[in-house]
Amino acid sequence: MSTRTLAFDEAVRNRFSSRAFLPTPLTEEQIRQVLTDAQHSPSNCNTQPWHVHIASGKTKDTLEQAMIRNDQTDLVTPDFTFNYADFYGDYFDRSQEQARIYYEALGVSREDKAKRHEVYLRNFRFFGAPHVAFLFMPSFGDNVRVASDIGMYAQTFLLSLTARGYAGIPQTLLGFHADTVRKILNVSGQYRLLFGISFGYADPNALTHHVRMERIPVDESVILHN
Ligand SMILES: Cc1cc2nc3c(=O)[nH]c(=O)nc-3n(C[C@H](O)[C@H](O)[C@H](O)COP(=O)(O)O)c2cc1C
């Protein structure tokens, strides 16, 4: 098996959030290579607070069924809040724009609530991915620092997937069913679920495969001081 990986700039620019996967699974060795890369992520005081559970096969199917059931009964148990209404100004506009681009690629109109809900539910079907990683964390103080460590881990994980020819998508929505995920995966209540990452091989024939989200220019995010 080839272990050649993409160069850094290629991996960074080729990474995208895939929302359609082939059913083809990765081997355990391939998954372990990605995990070994991600383990090199930095963290506050080297606490390495990531506690990761990866579900595939029947366990993944059980999670999918349970989360879809929760949706039917409007049950959500997030460990952390998330509300689009909290975004404002440019941040709100960018969130609207990314949704517009995605739904337009799928040919789903704003008014078609039923179809939009169906598309939303694809999150809990892991977009067809053969694997899903759940990123749990211990709780320290207000949790901001530890959550940033998990973000560091997630980005290394995602870049490693891309560099090795796979794809992934981080999903806040998977954290909406924290109690269910803890129960099925037998995770202690001391760990909080920040988000999940569905991963596998991107489906090159999916309508959204070539969709890329724009970035604002560097100078809109950064001020250089001399
Ligand atoms: C922490 C985090 C959580 C996210 N949660 C979701 C999610 O629940 N569902 C989804 O479809 N996309 C989710 N995304 C993907 C973002 O929409 C995506 O990263 C953004 O639009 C930029 O696109 P790109 O990743 O393709 O460059 C999430 C991204 C991050 C970083």
PDBQT file of the ligand as one rigid body, heavy atoms in Angstrom, charges set to zero:
ROOT
HETATM    1  C1  LIG A 301     -16.558  22.627  13.758  1.00  0.00    +0.000 C 
HETATM    2  C2  LIG A 301     -17.322  22.537  12.455  1.00  0.00    +0.000 A 
HETATM    3  C3  LIG A 301     -18.606  22.040  12.456  1.00  0.00    +0.000 A 
HETATM    4  C4  LIG A 301     -19.324  21.903  11.257  1.00  0.00    +0.000 A 
HETATM    5  N1  LIG A 301     -20.578  21.350  11.271  1.00  0.00    +0.000 NA
HETATM    6  C5  LIG A 301     -21.209  21.072  10.107  1.00  0.00    +0.000 A 
HETATM    7  C6  LIG A 301     -22.438  20.344  10.119  1.00  0.00    +0.000 A 
HETATM    8  O1  LIG A 301     -22.985  19.983  11.166  1.00  0.00    +0.000 OA
HETATM    9  N2  LIG A 301     -23.008  20.041   8.927  1.00  0.00    +0.000 N 
HETATM   10  C7  LIG A 301     -22.445  20.430   7.731  1.00  0.00    +0.000 A 
HETATM   11  O2  LIG A 301     -23.014  20.116   6.668  1.00  0.00    +0.000 OA
HETATM   12  N3  LIG A 301     -21.275  21.122   7.693  1.00  0.00    +0.000 NA
HETATM   13  C8  LIG A 301     -20.636  21.427   8.844  1.00  0.00    +0.000 A 
HETATM   14  N4  LIG A 301     -19.409  22.069   8.838  1.00  0.00    +0.000 N 
HETATM   15  C9  LIG A 301     -18.758  22.359   7.547  1.00  0.00    +0.000 C 
HETATM   16  C10 LIG A 301     -18.724  23.857   7.210  1.00  0.00    +0.000 C 
HETATM   17  O3  LIG A 301     -19.961  24.250   6.679  1.00  0.00    +0.000 OA
HETATM   18  C11 LIG A 301     -17.572  24.088   6.211  1.00  0.00    +0.000 C 
HETATM   19  O4  LIG A 301     -16.343  23.832   6.851  1.00  0.00    +0.000 OA
HETATM   20  C12 LIG A 301     -17.547  25.521   5.664  1.00  0.00    +0.000 C 
HETATM   21  O5  LIG A 301     -18.715  25.813   4.938  1.00  0.00    +0.000 OA
HETATM   22  C13 LIG A 301     -16.326  25.732   4.753  1.00  0.00    +0.000 C 
HETATM   23  O6  LIG A 301     -16.351  24.785   3.694  1.00  0.00    +0.000 OA
HETATM   24  P1  LIG A 301     -15.164  23.755   3.468  1.00  0.00    +0.000 P 
HETATM   25  O7  LIG A 301     -14.951  22.974   4.722  1.00  0.00    +0.000 OA
HETATM   26  O8  LIG A 301     -15.662  22.873   2.331  1.00  0.00    +0.000 OA
HETATM   27  O9  LIG A 301     -13.938  24.537   3.085  1.00  0.00    +0.000 OA
HETATM   28  C14 LIG A 301     -18.716  22.290  10.030  1.00  0.00    +0.000 A 
HETATM   29  C15 LIG A 301     -17.418  22.830  10.052  1.00  0.00    +0.000 A 
HETATM   30  C16 LIG A 301     -16.738  22.955  11.247  1.00  0.00    +0.000 A 
HETATM   31  C17 LIG A 301     -15.320  23.516  11.243  1.00  0.00    +0.000 C 
ENDROOT
TORSDOF 0
